[in-house]
Amino acid sequence: MPPRLSILVPVFKSEQFFPRCVESILRQTFTDFELILIDDGSPRDHPGNAAELCEEYRRSDPRVRVIRQEHRGVTAARQAGATAAAGEYIGFVDSDDWIDPDMFQVLIDAAEESGADITACGFLLSFPRRERRFSINVSRGVYDKQGLQSQIYPTMLFDPAPSPGTGFRRIPPALWSKIFKRDLLLQNLLAVEPEITFGEDAAVTYPALLQAERLCVLSGFHPYHYRVHRDSLSSRYKENYLSRILLLAAHLNEKSRAADTFDLSGQIDGNLCYFAVQACFNAALGGVSFAEQKSLMADIACRPAVSRAFERTNFTRFYPVYRFVAYCLKTGHFTPALLLTCFYPMIVRLYGQAL
């Protein structure tokens, strides 16, 4: 018989943390699963590399399967794993994170009891010396289509007044804090084009929620440990940041129109405003001159999709720093915003993380 759950772990390098990840999965109290390790072209240039570790786990536990491919990125790895998956439900774990022993038992029990297409929980941001809870900002319970329409969809992608510890989305986009019914997941994961390299989780989660008939939310349950280290902080310059944001926005708008369930365009605009501000901070990390940063800000503000988003979005309840930069972008007052963002690299160096 096929397993009830397929757990997908894309792997590229990450040898330092990968064993803890896999061992936390294999120690789950829920045992009716297959673990699919997708080796996304990990280098084999040293002993104990990720590719070798995948093979060792495959030999040691019959529940482990390994898929190998050339390095194509996390979305392609997830697509390969999901296509091969046999489980009724699919879950994800990132290769440098780990999970509590009861995570999938609790999620599967809730999904089967409620009949939910998607079952979601909170998670822990694991810093080197502490952990911080990140919660779903909706009440614990089961939401049918009417409940989704009235209580989830209106703020799931963008909430202009975020609560501490929840971010600006009521439903975090992370795939790894959810399990999905296989067919729903496949339909939306395979629709993500390889050009989308920013917000890959959001590109799947929100279209899937629009198509879901039932959602189960386990607020207050935080079994997933998301490892925050220097490579996962937003403290490095990202190439083509604005173009990547615009690609995600276009994808979400297309899927929102196709679903014809709820108009997400206003939330997508709010999301775009937020990340347009982030693009200004990103420009400050690029090591370019003051004049070039100002030119980049003007380019951000003048993009038609961005300017429309600023016209349509009420950002008066953004966090103060974001509200100030958003106002400057909307009104064309780039110099004050530039002075603020110029201090951003110093803040990152001092505190070790992004704003």
Sine and cosine of phi, psi and omega as CSV:
sin_phi,cos_phi,sin_psi,cos_psi,sin_omega,cos_omega
0.00,0.00,0.58,-0.81,0.05,-1.00
-0.93,0.38,0.45,-0.89,0.03,-1.00
-0.93,0.36,0.38,-0.93,0.05,-1.00
-0.97,0.26,-0.42,0.91,-0.10,-0.99
-0.68,-0.73,0.69,-0.73,0.19,-0.98
-0.93,-0.36,0.79,-0.62,0.03,-1.00
-0.94,-0.33,0.84,-0.54,-0.08,-1.00
-0.96,-0.29,0.76,-0.65,0.04,-1.00
-0.77,-0.63,0.98,-0.18,0.14,-0.99
-0.93,0.36,0.66,-0.75,-0.09,-1.00
-0.77,-0.64,0.83,-0.56,0.17,-0.99
-0.61,-0.79,0.94,-0.34,-0.11,-0.99
0.87,0.49,-0.84,-0.55,0.06,-1.00
0.81,0.58,0.47,0.88,-0.02,-1.00
-0.85,0.53,-0.53,0.85,-0.08,-1.00
-0.89,0.46,-0.60,0.80,-0.11,-0.99
-0.94,-0.33,-0.25,0.97,-0.12,-0.99
-0.85,0.53,-0.69,0.73,0.00,-1.00
-0.85,0.52,-0.68,0.74,0.01,-1.00
-0.89,0.45,-0.62,0.78,0.03,-1.00
-0.85,0.52,-0.83,0.55,-0.09,-1.00
-0.90,0.43,-0.68,0.74,-0.04,-1.00
-0.91,0.41,-0.55,0.84,0.06,-1.00
-0.92,0.38,-0.50,0.87,0.06,-1.00
-0.96,0.27,-0.72,0.70,-0.04,-1.00
-0.92,0.39,-0.33,0.95,0.03,-1.00
-1.00,-0.05,0.20,0.98,0.01,-1.00
-0.88,0.48,0.61,-0.79,0.10,-1.00
-0.93,0.38,-0.48,0.88,0.14,-0.99
-0.99,0.13,0.79,-0.61,-0.15,-0.99
-0.89,-0.45,-0.18,0.98,-0.07,-1.00
-1.00,0.08,0.92,0.38,-0.01,-1.00
-0.62,-0.78,0.32,-0.95,0.25,-0.97
-0.92,-0.39,0.61,-0.79,0.05,-1.00
-0.94,-0.34,0.89,-0.45,-0.02,-1.00
-0.96,-0.28,0.92,-0.39,0.05,-1.00
-1.00,-0.10,0.87,-0.49,-0.01,-1.00
-0.97,-0.23,0.97,-0.25,0.00,-1.00
-0.98,0.19,0.96,-0.26,-0.09,-1.00
-1.00,0.03,0.83,0.56,0.07,-1.00
0.95,0.31,0.59,0.81,0.01,-1.00
-0.88,0.48,0.67,-0.74,0.03,-1.00
-0.88,0.48,0.55,-0.84,0.01,-1.00
-0.92,-0.40,0.53,0.84,-0.17,-0.98
-1.00,-0.01,0.15,0.99,0.03,-1.00
-0.41,-0.91,0.43,-0.90,0.03,-1.00
-0.89,0.46,0.53,-0.85,0.03,-1.00
0.96,0.29,0.36,0.93,0.02,-1.00
-0.94,0.33,0.21,-0.98,-0.10,-0.99
-0.88,0.48,-0.60,0.80,0.01,-1.00
-0.88,0.47,-0.68,0.73,0.04,-1.00
-0.91,0.41,-0.65,0.76,0.02,-1.00
-0.88,0.48,-0.66,0.75,0.05,-1.00
-0.83,0.55,-0.72,0.70,-0.03,-1.00
-0.92,0.40,-0.62,0.79,0.04,-1.00
-0.88,0.47,-0.68,0.73,0.02,-1.00
-0.92,0.38,-0.60,0.80,0.04,-1.00
-0.87,0.48,-0.66,0.75,-0.02,-1.00
-0.95,0.32,-0.48,0.88,-0.14,-0.99
-1.00,-0.01,-0.28,0.96,-0.06,-1.00
-0.59,-0.81,0.85,-0.53,-0.06,-1.00
-0.92,0.40,-0.23,0.97,0.03,-1.00
-0.98,0.18,-0.17,0.99,-0.09,-1.00
-1.00,-0.07,0.76,-0.65,0.13,-0.99
-0.86,-0.50,0.48,-0.88,0.00,-1.00
-0.81,-0.59,0.75,-0.66,0.12,-0.99
-0.90,-0.44,0.72,-0.70,0.01,-1.00
-0.90,-0.44,0.64,-0.77,0.07,-1.00
-0.49,-0.87,0.31,-0.95,0.15,-0.99
-0.90,0.43,0.39,-0.92,-0.06,-1.00
-0.91,0.42,0.92,-0.40,-0.04,-1.00
-0.76,-0.65,-0.01,1.00,0.05,-1.00
0.98,-0.20,0.19,-0.98,-0.17,-0.99
-0.92,0.39,-0.61,0.79,-0.03,-1.00
-0.91,0.41,-0.71,0.70,0.02,-1.00
-0.89,0.46,-0.61,0.80,0.03,-1.00
-0.91,0.42,-0.70,0.71,0.04,-1.00
-0.89,0.45,-0.64,0.76,0.01,-1.00
-0.89,0.46,-0.67,0.74,0.02,-1.00
-0.89,0.45,-0.69,0.73,-0.01,-1.00
-0.92,0.39,-0.68,0.74,-0.03,-1.00
-0.92,0.39,-0.59,0.80,0.03,-1.00
-0.90,0.44,-0.58,0.82,0.00,-1.00
-0.99,0.11,-0.25,0.97,-0.13,-0.99
-0.91,0.40,0.61,-0.79,0.00,-1.00
-0.95,-0.31,-0.20,0.98,-0.10,-0.99
-0.95,0.32,0.41,-0.91,0.10,-0.99
-0.93,0.36,-0.54,0.84,0.04,-1.00
-0.88,-0.47,0.44,-0.90,0.05,-1.00
-0.79,-0.61,0.72,-0.69,0.11,-0.99
-0.78,-0.63,0.21,-0.98,-0.06,-1.00
-0.74,-0.67,0.51,-0.86,0.21,-0.98
-0.66,-0.76,0.72,-0.70,0.09,-1.00
-0.98,0.20,0.52,-0.85,-0.21,-0.98
-0.94,0.33,-0.24,0.97,0.06,-1.00
-0.96,-0.30,0.19,0.98,0.03,-1.00
-0.95,-0.32,0.03,-1.00,0.08,-1.00
-0.52,-0.85,0.24,-0.97,-0.11,-0.99
-0.74,-0.68,0.42,-0.91,0.07,-1.00
-0.95,0.31,0.42,-0.91,-0.10,-1.00
-0.87,0.49,-0.44,0.90,-0.08,-1.00
-0.99,-0.15,0.12,0.99,-0.12,-0.99
-0.82,0.57,-0.84,0.53,-0.12,-0.99
-0.97,0.23,-0.41,0.91,0.11,-0.99
-0.89,0.45,-0.73,0.68,-0.01,-1.00
-0.91,0.42,-0.69,0.72,-0.02,-1.00
-0.91,0.42,-0.71,0.70,0.00,-1.00
-0.90,0.43,-0.71,0.71,0.02,-1.00
-0.85,0.53,-0.70,0.71,-0.01,-1.00
-0.92,0.40,-0.66,0.75,-0.01,-1.00
-0.90,0.43,-0.70,0.71,-0.05,-1.00
-0.95,0.31,-0.59,0.80,0.02,-1.00
-0.93,0.37,-0.61,0.79,-0.08,-1.00
-1.00,-0.05,-0.31,0.95,-0.11,-0.99
0.95,0.32,0.41,0.91,-0.09,-1.00
-0.96,0.28,0.58,-0.81,0.12,-0.99
-0.97,0.22,-0.52,0.85,0.02,-1.00
-0.71,-0.70,0.72,-0.69,0.08,-1.00
-0.83,-0.56,0.80,-0.61,-0.17,-0.99
-0.80,-0.60,0.52,-0.86,0.04,-1.00
-0.68,-0.74,0.08,-1.00,0.08,-1.00
-1.00,0.09,-0.11,-0.99,0.00,-1.00
-0.44,-0.90,0.11,-0.99,0.01,-1.00
-0.90,-0.45,0.77,-0.64,0.16,-0.99
-0.99,0.11,0.91,-0.42,-0.13,-0.99
-0.98,-0.19,0.98,-0.21,0.08,-1.00
-1.00,0.03,0.22,-0.97,-0.04,-1.00
-0.82,0.57,-0.56,0.83,-0.08,-1.00
-0.87,-0.49,0.06,1.00,-0.03,-1.00
-0.30,-0.96,0.22,-0.98,0.11,-0.99
-0.79,-0.61,0.54,-0.84,0.00,-1.00
-0.76,-0.65,0.74,-0.67,-0.01,-1.00
-0.95,0.32,0.64,-0.77,0.12,-0.99
-0.81,-0.59,0.90,-0.43,-0.20,-0.98
-0.95,-0.32,0.33,-0.94,0.19,-0.98
-0.99,0.14,0.79,-0.61,-0.13,-0.99
-1.00,-0.04,0.70,0.71,0.16,-0.99
-0.68,-0.73,0.34,-0.94,-0.07,-1.00
-0.93,0.38,0.55,-0.83,0.08,-1.00
-0.88,0.48,0.68,-0.73,0.04,-1.00
0.43,-0.90,-0.11,-0.99,-0.01,-1.00
-0.92,-0.38,0.75,-0.66,-0.06,-1.00
-0.89,-0.45,0.90,-0.44,0.11,-0.99
-0.99,0.17,-0.13,-0.99,-0.10,-0.99
-0.88,0.48,-0.63,0.77,0.04,-1.00
-0.90,0.44,-0.67,0.74,0.04,-1.00
-0.91,0.41,-0.62,0.79,0.08,-1.00
-0.87,0.49,-0.70,0.71,-0.03,-1.00
-0.89,0.45,-0.65,0.76,-0.13,-0.99
-1.00,-0.04,-0.49,0.87,-0.15,-0.99
-0.88,-0.47,-0.37,0.93,-0.08,-1.00
-0.96,-0.28,-0.83,0.56,-0.11,-0.99
-0.85,0.53,-0.62,0.79,-0.11,-0.99
-0.88,0.48,-0.42,0.91,-0.02,-1.00
-0.67,-0.74,0.27,0.96,-0.12,-0.99
-0.93,0.38,-0.54,0.84,-0.07,-1.00
-0.99,-0.13,-0.46,0.89,-0.02,-1.00
-0.42,-0.91,0.85,-0.52,0.08,-1.00
-0.89,-0.47,0.92,-0.40,-0.08,-1.00
-0.92,0.40,-0.21,0.98,0.02,-1.00
-0.80,-0.60,0.96,0.28,-0.09,-1.00
-0.92,0.40,0.49,-0.87,0.07,-1.00
-1.00,-0.08,0.50,-0.87,0.04,-1.00
-0.83,0.55,0.68,-0.73,0.04,-1.00
0.99,0.15,0.14,0.99,-0.01,-1.00
-0.79,-0.62,-0.27,0.96,-0.06,-1.00
0.97,0.24,-0.17,-0.98,-0.09,-1.00
-1.00,-0.07,0.12,0.99,0.08,-1.00
-0.89,-0.46,0.69,-0.73,0.05,-1.00
-0.94,0.35,-0.57,0.82,0.04,-1.00
-0.91,-0.41,0.94,-0.33,0.03,-1.00
-0.86,0.51,0.59,-0.81,-0.09,-1.00
-0.98,0.20,-0.24,0.97,-0.18,-0.98
-0.80,0.60,0.80,-0.60,0.07,-1.00
-0.92,0.40,-0.55,0.84,-0.12,-0.99
-0.97,0.26,-0.07,1.00,0.09,-1.00
-0.97,-0.25,0.39,0.92,-0.07,-1.00
-0.55,-0.83,0.36,-0.93,0.31,-0.95
-0.86,-0.51,0.54,-0.84,-0.07,-1.00
-0.83,-0.56,0.55,-0.84,0.25,-0.97
-0.89,0.45,0.65,-0.76,-0.19,-0.98
-0.84,0.55,-0.75,0.66,-0.09,-1.00
-0.89,0.45,-0.65,0.76,0.02,-1.00
-0.91,0.42,-0.69,0.72,0.01,-1.00
-0.89,0.45,-0.74,0.68,-0.03,-1.00
-0.86,0.51,-0.70,0.71,-0.04,-1.00
-0.84,0.54,-0.62,0.78,-0.08,-1.00
-1.00,-0.03,-0.53,0.85,0.03,-1.00
-0.94,0.35,-0.68,0.74,-0.03,-1.00
-0.94,0.33,-0.25,0.97,0.01,-1.00
-0.99,0.12,-0.13,0.99,-0.03,-1.00
-0.99,0.12,0.87,-0.50,-0.01,-1.00
-0.97,0.25,0.47,-0.88,-0.03,-1.00
-0.90,0.44,-0.34,0.94,0.01,-1.00
-0.93,0.38,-0.34,0.94,0.00,-1.00
-0.99,0.15,0.96,-0.27,-0.02,-1.00
-0.86,-0.52,0.23,0.97,0.10,-1.00
-0.71,-0.70,0.76,-0.65,0.01,-1.00
0.94,0.35,0.60,0.80,-0.05,-1.00
-0.87,0.49,-0.59,0.81,0.02,-1.00
-0.93,0.36,-0.70,0.71,0.02,-1.00
-0.86,0.51,-0.58,0.81,-0.02,-1.00
-0.90,0.44,-0.34,0.94,0.03,-1.00
-0.98,-0.21,-0.74,0.67,-0.18,-0.98
-0.90,0.44,-0.75,0.66,-0.11,-0.99
-0.95,0.32,-0.66,0.75,0.14,-0.99
-0.87,0.49,-0.61,0.79,0.04,-1.00
-0.90,0.43,-0.64,0.77,0.04,-1.00
-0.89,0.45,-0.61,0.79,0.03,-1.00
-0.89,0.46,-0.53,0.85,-0.02,-1.00
-1.00,0.02,-0.28,0.96,-0.06,-1.00
-0.92,0.39,0.56,-0.83,0.09,-1.00
-1.00,-0.09,-0.34,0.94,-0.06,-1.00
-0.43,-0.90,0.71,-0.70,0.02,-1.00
-0.83,-0.55,0.71,-0.70,0.11,-0.99
-0.93,-0.36,0.81,-0.59,-0.03,-1.00
-0.92,-0.39,0.82,-0.57,0.03,-1.00
-0.95,-0.30,0.92,0.38,0.08,-1.00
-0.89,0.46,0.61,-0.80,-0.02,-1.00
1.00,0.02,-0.07,1.00,0.04,-1.00
-0.95,-0.33,0.89,-0.45,-0.13,-0.99
-0.78,-0.62,0.95,0.32,-0.11,-0.99
-1.00,-0.03,-0.10,0.99,-0.09,-1.00
-0.98,-0.22,0.76,-0.66,-0.01,-1.00
-0.95,-0.30,0.96,-0.28,0.01,-1.00
-1.00,0.00,0.92,-0.40,-0.09,-1.00
-0.97,0.24,0.86,-0.52,0.03,-1.00
-0.97,-0.24,0.94,-0.34,0.06,-1.00
-0.74,-0.67,-0.02,-1.00,-0.13,-0.99
-0.84,0.54,-0.57,0.82,-0.04,-1.00
-0.97,0.24,-0.27,0.96,-0.02,-1.00
-0.96,-0.29,0.01,1.00,0.08,-1.00
-0.99,0.13,0.46,-0.89,0.05,-1.00
-0.99,0.10,0.82,0.57,-0.09,-1.00
-0.90,-0.44,0.19,0.98,0.00,-1.00
-0.84,-0.55,0.51,-0.86,0.02,-1.00
-0.91,0.42,0.70,-0.71,0.00,-1.00
-0.93,-0.38,0.83,-0.56,0.02,-1.00
-0.93,0.38,0.59,-0.81,0.12,-0.99
0.80,0.60,0.61,0.79,-0.11,-0.99
-0.86,0.50,-0.75,0.66,-0.05,-1.00
-0.90,0.44,-0.69,0.72,0.00,-1.00
-0.87,0.49,-0.62,0.79,0.00,-1.00
-0.93,0.37,-0.60,0.80,0.07,-1.00
-0.89,0.46,-0.71,0.71,-0.03,-1.00
-0.90,0.43,-0.59,0.81,0.06,-1.00
-0.89,0.46,-0.68,0.73,0.03,-1.00
-0.89,0.46,-0.71,0.71,-0.01,-1.00
-0.87,0.49,-0.67,0.74,0.01,-1.00
-0.90,0.44,-0.66,0.75,0.03,-1.00
-0.88,0.47,-0.73,0.68,-0.02,-1.00
-0.91,0.42,-0.63,0.77,0.05,-1.00
-0.89,0.46,-0.67,0.74,0.01,-1.00
-0.88,0.47,-0.71,0.70,-0.02,-1.00
-0.94,0.34,-0.54,0.84,0.06,-1.00
-0.90,0.43,-0.70,0.72,0.03,-1.00
-0.91,0.41,-0.65,0.76,-0.04,-1.00
-0.92,0.40,-0.61,0.79,-0.01,-1.00
-0.93,0.37,-0.55,0.84,0.02,-1.00
0.78,0.62,0.64,0.77,-0.02,-1.00
-0.94,-0.35,-0.68,0.73,-0.01,-1.00
-0.40,-0.92,0.67,-0.74,-0.03,-1.00
-0.99,0.15,0.95,-0.31,-0.01,-1.00
-1.00,-0.05,0.07,1.00,-0.16,-0.99
-0.86,0.51,-0.62,0.79,0.01,-1.00
-0.91,0.42,-0.65,0.76,0.04,-1.00
-0.94,0.34,-0.58,0.81,0.05,-1.00
-0.90,0.43,-0.62,0.78,0.08,-1.00
-0.88,0.48,-0.71,0.70,0.02,-1.00
-0.88,0.47,-0.67,0.74,0.06,-1.00
-0.87,0.50,-0.66,0.75,0.00,-1.00
-0.91,0.41,-0.64,0.77,0.06,-1.00
-0.86,0.51,-0.72,0.70,-0.01,-1.00
-0.85,0.52,-0.73,0.69,-0.06,-1.00
-0.98,0.19,-0.35,0.94,0.16,-0.99
-0.91,0.41,-0.63,0.78,0.10,-1.00
-0.90,0.44,-0.69,0.73,0.05,-1.00
-0.87,0.50,-0.57,0.82,0.02,-1.00
-0.89,0.45,-0.54,0.84,0.06,-1.00
-0.92,0.39,-0.69,0.72,0.06,-1.00
-0.90,0.44,-0.62,0.79,0.03,-1.00
-0.88,0.47,-0.64,0.77,0.01,-1.00
-0.87,0.50,-0.54,0.84,-0.01,-1.00
-0.93,0.36,-0.32,0.95,0.00,-1.00
-1.00,-0.01,-0.03,1.00,-0.15,-0.99
-1.00,0.09,-0.06,1.00,0.02,-1.00
0.94,0.35,0.45,0.89,0.01,-1.00
-0.98,-0.20,0.16,-0.99,-0.08,-1.00
-0.95,0.30,0.24,-0.97,0.05,-1.00
-0.83,0.56,-0.72,0.69,-0.03,-1.00
-0.90,0.44,-0.64,0.77,0.01,-1.00
-0.92,0.38,-0.61,0.79,0.06,-1.00
-0.89,0.45,-0.65,0.76,0.02,-1.00
-0.90,0.44,-0.63,0.77,0.05,-1.00
-0.90,0.44,-0.64,0.77,0.04,-1.00
-0.90,0.44,-0.64,0.77,0.05,-1.00
-0.88,0.47,-0.69,0.72,0.02,-1.00
-0.88,0.47,-0.63,0.78,0.03,-1.00
-0.90,0.44,-0.67,0.75,0.03,-1.00
-0.87,0.50,-0.77,0.64,-0.09,-1.00
-0.92,0.39,-0.48,0.88,-0.10,-0.99
-1.00,0.01,-0.13,0.99,0.07,-1.00
-0.89,0.46,0.75,-0.66,-0.07,-1.00
-0.81,0.59,-0.70,0.72,-0.03,-1.00
-0.90,0.44,-0.61,0.79,-0.01,-1.00
-0.95,0.32,-0.72,0.69,-0.01,-1.00
-0.89,0.45,-0.63,0.77,0.07,-1.00
-0.89,0.46,-0.65,0.76,-0.01,-1.00
-0.89,0.46,-0.66,0.75,0.02,-1.00
-0.92,0.39,-0.55,0.84,0.05,-1.00
-0.92,0.38,-0.54,0.84,-0.13,-0.99
-1.00,-0.07,-0.23,0.97,-0.16,-0.99
-0.97,-0.24,0.73,-0.68,0.14,-0.99
-1.00,-0.02,0.97,-0.23,-0.05,-1.00
-0.96,-0.28,0.39,0.92,-0.03,-1.00
-0.93,0.38,-0.28,0.96,0.01,-1.00
-0.94,-0.34,0.25,0.97,0.18,-0.98
-0.87,0.49,0.31,-0.95,0.19,-0.98
-0.83,0.56,0.57,-0.82,-0.16,-0.99
-0.78,0.62,-0.71,0.70,-0.02,-1.00
-0.89,0.46,-0.69,0.72,0.00,-1.00
-0.92,0.39,-0.62,0.78,0.01,-1.00
-0.88,0.47,-0.66,0.75,-0.01,-1.00
-0.90,0.43,-0.74,0.67,-0.01,-1.00
-0.92,0.40,-0.63,0.78,0.03,-1.00
-0.88,0.48,-0.68,0.73,0.03,-1.00
-0.88,0.48,-0.67,0.74,0.01,-1.00
-0.89,0.45,-0.67,0.75,0.02,-1.00
-0.91,0.42,-0.67,0.74,-0.03,-1.00
-0.91,0.42,-0.61,0.79,-0.10,-0.99
-0.99,-0.12,-0.08,1.00,0.03,-1.00
0.99,0.15,0.23,0.97,0.05,-1.00
-1.00,-0.03,0.99,0.14,-0.17,-0.99
-0.99,0.16,-0.48,0.88,-0.10,-0.99
-0.89,0.46,-0.73,0.68,0.04,-1.00
-0.86,0.50,-0.66,0.75,0.02,-1.00
-0.90,0.43,-0.61,0.79,-0.01,-1.00
-0.90,0.43,-0.66,0.75,0.02,-1.00
-0.88,0.48,-0.64,0.77,0.02,-1.00
-0.93,0.38,-0.74,0.67,-0.08,-1.00
-0.94,0.34,-0.37,0.93,0.04,-1.00
-0.90,0.44,-0.44,0.90,0.04,-1.00
-0.99,0.15,-0.12,0.99,-0.11,-0.99
-0.87,0.49,-0.75,0.67,0.03,-1.00
-0.84,0.55,-0.57,0.82,0.03,-1.00
-0.91,0.41,-0.65,0.76,0.02,-1.00
-0.89,0.45,-0.69,0.72,0.01,-1.00
-0.87,0.49,-0.68,0.73,0.01,-1.00
-0.90,0.43,-0.62,0.78,-0.06,-1.00
-0.95,0.30,-0.68,0.73,-0.14,-0.99
-0.97,-0.26,-0.17,0.98,0.09,-1.00
0.97,0.25,0.18,0.98,0.03,-1.00
-0.40,-0.91,0.25,-0.97,-0.05,-1.00
-0.99,0.17,0.23,-0.97,0.04,-1.00
-0.93,0.36,0.00,0.00,0.00,0.00
